[in-house]
Amino acid sequence: MATETAPARHSPIRISALNSRYHKAALGLYLAIVVAHWAEHVVQAIQLYVLGWPLPEARGLLGVPFPWLVKSEWMHYGYALLMLIGLILLRKGFTGRSRTWWNLSLGIQVWHHFEHLLLLLQALTGSNLLGRPAPTSIIQLIVPRVELHLFYNAIVFLPMVVAMVLHRRPRASERAAMQCGCAPAHA
């Protein structure tokens, strides 16, 4: 005898919903998180290069009242992982040209995430790359960490913004393939 299962009364937001009815809201939240992180890096650069603060004191917005945050590889890795997850989860909502730009951002973030994983593993094991005194990423061997992370965040952010702009202004064929309401209705 076959048994029937009762339908779930409360179902979690599914990925398909994130890329359809909740795509616009999810992108807005994701963008707010990304911009807040950008603010941290920009403030740190201003503290270093405009205000002339020494590197140990130039800790960004949150790092001034909470210095342990800047020193925590877990916090940096967590953000890189959050960025990667967001780029993956929200990818299906993009079509056409916007998907191409989103994929570019995702590809760059995969590398950025790898670099943060490498830093985290060094911090956890106490064994630093090439015997360096502190955890060091591969590209950090030639570019200082502050400048490198400004660069990484820029090259992930720029194609992401292009993707979002193109997503809000789709061509007719792209609009037909969209399952979300991110683009304004036809004029």
N, C-alpha and C positions, 0 to 999 in steps of 0.2 A: 504494500500500500504506500503510495507516494504521500509525502507530507508537504504541506505548504509552509513557506516561511513568511512571517509577518513583515510587512514593509517597515523600513526604518522610519521612526518618527522624526528624528533629527539627524540629518546627514551633514557631515562637514563640507566646507566649501571644496569642491573638487577643482582639479586643475583646469578642466574644461570650462568651469564657471569663471575662473580667474582670467581666462582668455576670451570670454564672451561677455556676459552681463556685468562682471566686476572688473573687466580689463582697465577701463579708464580710472577707476578708483585705485586699483592695485598699482598702476603706473604712477599715479600721483603720489601715493605713499612711498613707493620705491624711489622716485625722483627726490622726494623730501629727505630721505635717508642719505642718498648720494650727495645732495647739496650740503647737508650738515657735515658730512665727512670732508667734502671739499673745503668747507669753511675752516675746519681744523688745520688742514694743510696750508691754506692761504694765510691764516693767522700765524702759523709757525714761521712761514717764510717772511712775513712782515716783521715778526719779532726778531728774526735773525738779520735780515738784510736792510730793513728800514730803521728799526729801533736799536740795532747793534747788540742785541742780547747774546750772551755766550750760548752755545748749543745746548748745554745741560739745562739752561733756564728757558729756552725757547721750546715750549711744550704744547703750543696751540691753546684753544679755548678751554677745553676740559682738563688738559694736562697741568694747567697752572694750579687750580684748586685740588686736583687729584693727580699728583705726579706719578703715582704707581701705574696709572693707565698707560702712559707713554712708554714705560719700561716693560709693560706686559706684552710678550709675544702672543699670548692667548688672545688679547684684545685685537691686535692687528690681524692675526690669522682669522679670528671670528668675523671681522668685517670683510676680509677678502672672500671668505666662504659665503657670507650673506650676499655679497655682490654676485658671486657665481650662481648661487641658488636662484636669486631673483632673475638673472639673465636667462637661466634655463627655464624656470617656471613660466615666465611671461612671453617666451619666444613664440609659441604657437599662435598668439594673437596677432602677430605681424604677417603681412603679406607683401609680395612683390619687392619693390625697391627698399621698403622699410625693413623687411626681413633680412635682406643682404647686409644692410648697415648694422642691424642688431646682431647678426651672426659675426660680423667683424669685431664688434665690441666683446661678444662672448669669447671669441678666440683669443683676444688679447688678455681677457680676464682669466682664462685658463692658465696662461703663462704667469700672470701676476699672482694667482692663487698658488701655483707651484713654488714660486719664489718665497711666499709667506710660509708655506708648509716647510720648506727647507730651513727657514729662519726658526720656526717653532721647534723643529726636530733638534736643531743645534742647541737651542735654549734648554730643551728637556734633557738632552744627553750630556751637555757640557763639553761637547766635542765640536769645535767650530771649524768651518771650511778653511782649508789650507793653514790651520794653526792660528788663525786670526784671534785677537783678544776678545772679540765680541761676535755674536752670530752675524753672518755675512751671506747675502744672496749672491748669485752668480754675476749678475750685471753690476752689483755693488762693488765688485772687484775693480771696476773702472769708473763708476759714477757714485759720488757720495749718496748716502741713504736719503737725506732730505730731498735733494734734487731728483733723485731717481723716483721717489714715490710721488712727487709732484708730476713728473713726466708720466708715470704709469697711470695715475688717476686721470690725467688729461687725455691720454690716448685711449682709455676705456670710455671716458665721458663723452668725448666729441662724437664718435660714431653713434653712441647711444642717443644723443640729442638729435642728430641728423635722422636717425630711425624714428624717433618720436614725432618730429616735424613732418616727415614724409607720411607717417601713419595717420596724422591728423589731416593731411592734404592728399588723399590717395587719388590715383588715376581711376577711371571708371572700372577697368578690369580688376584693380586692387580692391576697390570698394565692394565689388560684387563678391569677392572671396572673403571679405571681412565678416567675422561673426560677432563683433563688438560694436558699441556705439561711440567709439572714440572720435570718429570723424563727424564734423557738423553736417547736418542735412544739406542736401543740394539747395542752392540759392534759387 
